[in-house]
Amino acid sequence: MSHSTGRSFRRASCAALALLILAGTTATPAPATTIVHFQPESYAALLVQVHKGEVHAVVLHPSGPKAHVALNDGAHFTATYPLGEATKLGAEVRAHGGAFSIATAKHKTGTVHHKLRYIAGGILIVVIVVVLAVLLIGRRRAIAEDEEPRHGGDAASTR
């Protein structure tokens, strides 16, 4: 292979490799996220739908107290339920073929926020130390340059 042919072959190979990499990264789409909008309904409407067997799943959120409901036709709604009715509601949903669960509260940890503070503080300290070191070195050089002519043996500079 001649020198120019080898160079053009390498360029073509690199271009093809770059195209393959780009095609590989863009060919896989990101997973689609579905946003569910819960329409508000009454507890009585929830019970009617449970008795008709239209309810696919119920998730109770005790902090509300709210029940998130998914119907067999794909619709979603939320209903406020009485606190004492949670076990009764769960039994009725299961009896009519629906899934039932009680959500637990997720505890958010604040450790990331504190880690970022520590990282920022560490970077600030390093920057301050570097600036002080540069200023100290510059000052020592200036002092050394000022003292050099005094101690120098040049007769013309001492007159």
C-alpha positions as CSV (number, residue, x, y, z in Angstrom):
1,M,0.0,0.0,0.0
2,S,1.4,3.4,-0.8
3,H,1.6,6.1,1.8
4,S,-1.3,8.2,0.5
5,T,-3.5,5.1,0.1
6,G,-2.8,4.1,3.7
7,R,-3.6,7.6,5.0
8,S,-6.9,7.7,3.1
9,F,-7.8,4.2,4.3
10,R,-7.2,5.3,7.9
11,R,-9.3,8.4,7.4
12,A,-12.1,6.4,5.9
13,S,-11.9,3.8,8.7
14,C,-12.0,6.5,11.4
15,A,-15.0,8.2,9.7
16,A,-16.8,4.9,9.5
17,L,-16.1,4.1,13.1
18,A,-17.3,7.5,14.2
19,L,-20.5,7.0,12.2
20,L,-21.1,3.6,13.8
21,I,-20.6,5.0,17.2
22,L,-23.0,7.9,16.6
23,A,-25.5,5.5,15.0
24,G,-25.2,3.2,18.0
25,T,-25.8,5.9,20.6
26,T,-28.8,7.4,18.8
27,A,-30.4,4.2,17.6
28,T,-31.6,3.2,21.1
29,P,-34.4,5.5,22.2
30,A,-34.8,6.5,25.8
31,P,-37.6,4.7,27.6
32,A,-40.8,6.6,27.5
33,T,-42.3,7.8,30.7
34,T,-46.0,7.8,31.2
35,I,-47.6,10.6,33.2
36,V,-50.7,9.6,34.9
37,H,-53.2,12.3,35.8
38,F,-55.6,11.3,38.7
39,Q,-59.0,12.8,38.4
40,P,-60.7,13.5,41.7
41,E,-63.8,11.4,42.5
42,S,-65.9,10.6,45.6
43,Y,-65.5,7.7,47.9
44,A,-69.1,6.6,47.0
45,A,-68.1,6.5,43.3
46,L,-65.1,4.3,44.2
47,L,-67.3,1.8,46.1
48,V,-69.7,1.6,43.1
49,Q,-66.9,0.9,40.7
50,V,-65.4,-1.7,43.1
51,H,-68.7,-3.5,43.3
52,K,-69.1,-3.5,39.5
53,G,-65.6,-5.1,39.2
54,E,-64.2,-2.1,37.2
55,V,-61.3,-1.5,39.6
56,H,-57.9,-2.9,38.5
57,A,-55.8,-1.6,41.5
58,V,-56.0,0.6,44.6
59,V,-53.1,2.1,46.4
60,L,-53.9,3.8,49.7
61,H,-51.8,6.7,50.9
62,P,-52.4,7.0,54.6
63,S,-50.8,10.5,54.9
64,G,-53.7,12.0,52.9
65,P,-55.8,9.8,53.3
66,K,-56.1,9.3,49.6
67,A,-56.8,6.3,47.5
68,H,-55.2,6.2,44.0
69,V,-57.4,4.0,41.8
70,A,-56.6,2.4,38.4
71,L,-59.6,1.2,36.4
72,N,-59.7,-1.7,34.0
73,D,-60.3,0.7,31.1
74,G,-57.1,2.6,31.8
75,A,-58.6,5.6,33.6
76,H,-57.1,6.8,36.9
77,F,-58.7,8.7,39.8
78,T,-58.1,9.6,43.4
79,A,-60.6,9.5,46.2
80,T,-60.5,10.5,49.8
81,Y,-61.5,7.6,52.1
82,P,-62.4,7.5,55.8
83,L,-59.5,6.3,57.9
84,G,-61.5,3.5,59.5
85,E,-62.5,2.1,56.1
86,A,-59.1,1.1,54.9
87,T,-59.3,-2.6,55.8
88,K,-62.9,-2.9,54.6
89,L,-61.9,-1.2,51.3
90,G,-59.0,-3.6,50.8
91,A,-61.1,-6.7,51.4
92,E,-63.8,-5.5,48.9
93,V,-61.2,-4.7,46.2
94,R,-59.5,-8.1,46.6
95,A,-62.9,-9.9,46.6
96,H,-63.8,-8.3,43.3
97,G,-60.5,-9.2,41.6
98,G,-58.5,-6.0,42.1
99,A,-55.0,-5.5,43.5
100,F,-54.7,-3.6,46.8
101,S,-51.7,-2.1,48.6
102,I,-50.9,0.5,51.1
103,A,-48.1,2.9,50.2
104,T,-45.3,3.6,52.6
105,A,-43.7,7.0,52.9
106,K,-40.3,7.5,51.3
107,H,-37.8,9.1,53.6
108,K,-35.7,11.6,51.7
109,T,-32.1,11.7,52.8
110,G,-30.3,15.1,52.9
111,T,-26.8,13.6,52.6
112,V,-26.3,14.7,49.0
113,H,-26.9,18.3,50.0
114,H,-24.3,18.1,52.8
115,K,-21.8,16.3,50.5
116,L,-22.1,19.1,48.0
117,R,-21.4,21.6,50.7
118,Y,-18.3,19.8,51.9
119,I,-17.0,19.5,48.3
120,A,-17.6,23.2,47.7
121,G,-15.9,24.1,51.0
122,G,-12.9,21.9,50.1
123,I,-12.5,23.5,46.7
124,L,-12.7,27.0,48.3
125,I,-10.0,26.1,50.8
126,V,-7.7,24.8,48.0
127,V,-8.3,28.0,46.0
128,I,-7.5,30.2,49.0
129,V,-4.3,28.2,49.7
130,V,-3.2,28.5,46.0
131,V,-3.8,32.2,45.9
132,L,-1.9,32.8,49.2
133,A,1.0,30.7,47.9
134,V,1.2,32.7,44.7
135,L,1.0,36.0,46.5
136,L,3.7,34.9,49.0
137,I,6.1,33.7,46.2
138,G,5.5,37.0,44.3
139,R,6.3,39.1,47.4
140,R,9.4,37.1,48.2
141,R,10.6,37.7,44.6
142,A,9.9,41.4,44.8
143,I,11.8,41.7,48.1
144,A,14.7,39.7,46.7
145,E,14.9,41.9,43.6
146,D,14.9,45.1,45.8
147,E,17.7,43.8,47.9
148,E,19.9,42.6,45.1
149,P,21.1,46.0,43.8
150,R,22.1,47.1,47.4
151,H,24.4,44.1,47.9
152,G,25.7,44.1,44.3
153,G,29.3,45.2,43.6
154,D,28.3,47.6,40.8
155,A,30.0,50.9,41.7
156,A,27.7,52.9,39.4
157,S,24.6,51.8,41.2
158,T,25.9,52.8,44.7
159,R,26.8,56.4,43.8
